[in-house]
Amino acid sequence: MYKNSKKKVIKSKIYEKYMPELEIDILKIIPQKPPFVMVDRLLHRNPETTKTTFTVREENIFVDNGMLAEAGLIENIAQTCATFVGKADPQTGNNGVKIGFIGMIRNLEITRLPKIGETMVTQVYLMEEVFQMSLINAIVSIGDELITSCEMKISITDKEI
């Protein structure tokens, strides 16, 4: 089911520099609420990229047999997208969190599932944005190991929560 891959995480010049963790309450910029939150911290974001972390915990609703299920990886990517595609930004006073939907997942590759206690780093790159649709590329890594990659289309509604 999973490809035995030794791929290394794609290094982008933007992430080679030291970037301090942003002091933003993640619950103020994504529409999900506990126990469905799949992002712990926002490490970086700008209009074209975002980077988050998530530590897999035993009580997570997507954990099965000590590992985060595929649906948990996909939801983690979608919630990482929500940290910048939804346009909420407490630093600028824009507090409206918009609701989004996954419109498509393409080229999904999962090399392995993360185990309880492992911390994933998810990086999302905005490839194209037309009206309220965003096409993104995503990579999820643990350390230097790339464990998941995909393209995703996200549709953002006008509804705010």
LINGIUR-V277269 format. One record per pair of residues at least 24 apart in sequence whose C-alpha atoms are under 8 Angstrom apart, sorted by sequence separation. I is the first residue (numbers start at 1). GAP is how many residues later the second one is. D is the distance in Angstrom with one decimal. If there is no record, write none. Layout:
[[I GAP D] [I GAP D]]
This chain:
[[19 24 7.4] [20 24 7.8] [78 24 7.2] [118 24 7.2] [132 24 5.2] [19 25 7.0] [35 25 7.4] [36 25 7.3] [132 25 7.1] [35 26 7.3] [52 28 6.3] [114 28 7.9] [51 29 7.2] [50 30 7.1] [50 31 7.4] [50 33 7.3] [114 33 8.0] [38 34 7.4] [50 34 6.7] [113 34 7.2] [49 35 7.8] [111 35 7.6] [112 35 5.6] [111 36 4.9] [112 36 7.6] [38 37 6.8] [39 37 6.3] [47 37 7.0] [110 37 5.7] [111 37 6.2] [38 38 5.0] [45 38 7.9] [46 38 7.5] [109 38 7.9] [110 38 4.4] [45 39 6.8] [109 39 5.5] [110 39 6.8] [39 40 6.7] [70 40 8.0] [108 40 7.2] [109 40 5.4] [38 41 6.7] [39 41 6.8] [42 41 7.7] [108 41 5.8] [109 41 6.4] [37 42 7.9] [80 42 7.0] [107 42 7.5] [108 42 4.3] [70 43 7.2] [80 43 7.7] [81 43 6.5] [107 43 5.1] [108 43 7.0] [69 44 6.7] [80 44 7.0] [106 44 6.0] [107 44 6.2] [68 45 6.0] [77 45 6.7] [105 45 6.9] [106 45 5.1] [67 46 6.1] [68 46 5.6] [76 46 7.7] [105 46 5.8] [106 46 6.3] [32 47 7.9] [67 47 5.6] [68 47 6.3] [77 47 7.5] [105 47 4.6] [67 48 4.3] [68 48 7.3] [104 48 5.5] [105 48 6.7] [30 49 6.7] [66 49 5.9] [67 49 5.8] [85 49 7.5] [103 49 7.3] [104 49 5.0] [66 50 5.7] [102 50 7.1] [103 50 5.1] [104 50 7.4] [31 51 7.8] [102 51 6.0] [103 51 5.5] [30 52 5.6] [102 52 4.8] [103 52 6.2] [29 53 7.3] [30 53 5.9] [63 53 7.9] [101 53 5.6] [102 53 6.4] [29 54 5.7] [100 54 6.4] [101 54 5.2] [100 55 5.4] [101 55 6.5] [30 56 7.5] [100 56 4.2] [26 57 7.8] [29 57 7.6] [99 57 6.0] [100 57 5.9] [29 58 8.0] [30 58 7.9] [56 58 7.3] [58 58 5.9] [98 58 6.7] [99 58 5.7] [29 59 5.2] [56 59 6.7] [57 59 5.3] [98 59 6.4] [99 59 7.5] [28 60 7.7] [29 60 6.6] [56 60 4.9] [57 60 6.0] [98 60 6.5] [99 60 6.0] [29 61 7.6] [55 61 7.7] [56 61 5.3] [77 61 6.9] [98 61 5.7] [99 61 6.2] [28 62 7.3] [55 62 6.1] [56 62 5.8] [98 62 4.3] [99 62 7.3] [55 63 5.6] [56 63 6.4] [77 63 7.9] [97 63 5.2] [98 63 6.5] [55 64 4.1] [56 64 7.9] [96 64 5.6] [97 64 5.6] [54 65 5.5] [55 65 6.2] [96 65 6.7] [24 66 7.3] [29 66 7.4] [31 66 6.0] [53 66 6.6] [54 66 5.2] [24 67 7.9] [28 67 7.2] [30 67 6.2] [31 67 6.9] [53 67 5.5] [54 67 6.7] [29 68 5.8] [30 68 7.9] [31 68 6.2] [53 68 4.5] [28 69 7.3] [52 69 5.7] [53 69 6.2] [51 70 6.9] [52 70 5.3] [86 70 6.8] [51 71 5.6] [52 71 6.7] [85 71 7.7] [51 72 4.4] [50 73 5.8] [51 73 6.5] [81 73 8.0] [49 74 7.2] [50 74 5.4] [49 75 5.6] [50 75 6.9] [73 75 7.7] [49 76 4.6] [78 76 7.9] [48 77 5.9] [49 77 6.1] [48 78 5.0] [47 79 8.0] [48 79 7.8] [3 106 7.9] [5 106 6.0] [2 107 7.9] [3 107 7.1] [4 107 6.0] [2 108 5.9] [3 108 4.9] [4 108 7.9] [2 109 4.8] [3 109 7.6] [2 110 5.9] [9 130 7.8] [31 130 6.8] [9 132 6.5] [9 135 5.6] [8 136 5.7] [9 136 5.9] [8 137 5.3] [9 137 5.0] [7 138 6.5] [8 138 5.6] [6 139 7.0] [7 139 5.9] [6 140 7.7]]
